Amino acid sequence: MPEEIAIIGGGPAGAAAAVALSKAGLRAAVYEAMDRLAVKPCGRAVPATSDLPLPIPRDVIIEPVRRAVLYVDGVKTVDVELSGAGYIVDKEELLEEWLALAGAEVHKSSRFNPFTGVVRAGGETREVKGGLLAGGVAFYGGEKILAVQALARSEGLKGLDGLYIYFDTGLLGYYWVFPYGDIAEVGVGGYADFEALRRLLERFVEGNELTRGARLTDLSGAPIAVGGLDLGTLKGLVKVGEAAGFVLPLTGEGIRPSVISGYYAGAALAKGDDPISALSSLPVARAVRVQRSILEAVKRMSQERRREFLMAMPAEVHEEVALGSLRTGRILRALASRPDLALKLIKYMGGGG
Ligand SMILES: Cc1cc2nc3c(=O)[nH]c(=O)nc-3n(C[C@H](O)[C@H](O)[C@H](O)COP(=O)(O)OP(=O)(O)OC[C@H]3O[C@@H](n4cnc5c(N)ncnc54)[C@H](O)[C@@H]3O)c2cc1C
C-alpha cells in the first residue's frame, strides 16, 4: 500500500497534485468540502500552452477555441482565427478524470476545519497532519476582486465561434462571452461589489450586439485572487493553487497556474524537496509577480492614462491576453521596445501619479 498524502480541495490544484503524487508512487487522500467537484463559478477556459503538466483529455473539451476577439473600451484591438489555442472544458469531468487517473481516495462533503486541522470523512473525524492545502480563494490572504457570470440563451448565440473579451478601463476589469455548447456564458470581473457587477452584466448583455435579448440564468459569483503570490503553510499544509495566489492578476486566469502549482508542489513533496521553494521558482510564479506589479501600477493611473497605456501595447500582447496565454517575456519585450511606456509604468509602480 503506497504512502498516503492529504490534499484539501478537489479543484484543479488538488487534482493535479494527486496525479503528481501517484506518478511518484504515493496515494492522495483528497478531502473536498462540496458534494460535487467544480461547483465554484468559473469560465472554464484553459489555454493550450506547453507548460501544462497534464494533458486535457479530449472527451472533456466542450469547445475548442477557434477565434479570439478583444475590445478595449469598445474599440476592437484583436480578432484572430486560430486552432488549438485553448479550450472550454467540462471542469467537473476534467477533475473527476484526473483524480481517477491518480487513483486518489476522494472524500466529498468532507470539509477541513482550518482552526482545528480536522476533517470529517465517512462518519469519522481525522486529524490532517501535513500535505497540501488546495482549498482555493477562501485560504488566500491577498487582494481579491469579484466576478459574476451567467448562462445566456438566445438564437443568435448558438454556434458562437470564439472567445469575446471586452476590457473596461473604468471598471479595471473585463466582460466576457464564451461559447458553451449551444448556449454562451457571459461574465464580468473587476473592482466593484457583487450587486454592481450584476447590474453591469445585465446592462452589458442588453447593449452588446452578440448578447442583446439573451435570457440569463444561473447567475453566480465568486472572488478571484489578484494580489499575487501568498505562499506558506496552514496547520502544516502547504498552500497551492489559488490559495497560494496562483492566478494571473491581469487576466484572472487561474486554472492553468493552479494546475501547474499543484502538480509541481506534489512532485516536490514526493521527492522530499521543499514544496515552497519549488513553487517560488516556477516560471508561472514569476508571471504572477510581474503581472501583479503591472496591475498595481495600472490601478494608480487615471482612466485616461490606462486606456492610453493599453492601446499603446503591441497587438501581440492583446492577442495573448485574449487567448489567456500572455507570457511574461512578451510583456517585458513589449515594454523594452517602448521605453516611454516602460518609464510611465515604472513611475506608477513607485506610486507616482
Ligand atoms: C467567475 C469566475 C470565472 C473564472 N473563469 C476562469 C476561466 O475561464 N479560466 C481560468 O483559468 N480561470 C478562471 N477563473 C479562476 C479559476 O476558477 C480558479 O483560479 C481555479 O479554479 C483555482 O483552482 P484551485 O484548485 O486552486 O481552487 P478551486 O477551483 O477553488 O478549488 C478548491 C476546492 O477546494 C474546496 N474547498 C474549499 N474549502 C474547503 C475546505 N475547508 N475543506 C475541503 N475542501 C474545501 C472547494 O469546494 C473547491 O472544490 C474564474 C474565477 C471566477 C470566480
The ligand as a Gaussian input file, in Angstrom:
#p B3LYP/6-31G(d) Opt

LIG

0 1
 C      -16.486000      33.857000     -12.222000
 C      -15.106000      33.260000     -12.421000
 C      -14.707000      32.878000     -13.695000
 C      -13.434000      32.309000     -13.884000
 N      -13.090000      31.911000     -15.141000
 C      -11.883000      31.335000     -15.351000
 C      -11.521000      30.853000     -16.646000
 O      -12.303000      30.912000     -17.609000
 N      -10.287000      30.306000     -16.806000
 C       -9.400000      30.201000     -15.764000
 O       -8.290000      29.713000     -15.972000
 N       -9.727000      30.623000     -14.515000
 C      -10.951000      31.169000     -14.286000
 N      -11.294000      31.556000     -13.012000
 C      -10.359000      31.284000     -11.906000
 C      -10.392000      29.785000     -11.560000
 O      -11.739000      29.367000     -11.380000
 C       -9.622000      29.475000     -10.263000
 O       -8.464000      30.263000     -10.173000
 C       -9.208000      27.995000     -10.186000
 O      -10.340000      27.158000     -10.201000
 C       -8.415000      27.764000      -8.894000
 O       -8.149000      26.389000      -8.731000
 P       -7.865000      25.791000      -7.263000
 O       -7.809000      24.325000      -7.420000
 O       -6.717000      26.481000      -6.655000
 O       -9.125000      26.226000      -6.401000
 P      -10.677000      25.900000      -6.609000
 O      -11.004000      25.633000      -8.025000
 O      -11.405000      26.991000      -5.911000
 O      -10.859000      24.532000      -5.827000
 C      -10.778000      24.500000      -4.427000
 C      -11.619000      23.355000      -3.933000
 O      -11.452000      23.257000      -2.512000
 C      -12.719000      23.061000      -1.909000
 N      -12.651000      23.590000      -0.538000
 C      -12.694000      24.877000      -0.127000
 N      -12.623000      24.948000       1.215000
 C      -12.511000      23.676000       1.659000
 C      -12.394000      23.091000       2.955000
 N      -12.389000      23.842000       4.069000
 N      -12.306000      21.737000       3.049000
 C      -12.313000      20.957000       1.932000
 N      -12.427000      21.469000       0.681000
 C      -12.516000      22.802000       0.546000
 C      -13.683000      23.836000      -2.798000
 O      -15.010000      23.347000      -2.664000
 C      -13.106000      23.572000      -4.185000
 O      -13.643000      22.420000      -4.789000
 C      -12.545000      32.137000     -12.785000
 C      -12.951000      32.530000     -11.498000
 C      -14.220000      33.076000     -11.315000
 C      -14.653000      33.486000      -9.927000

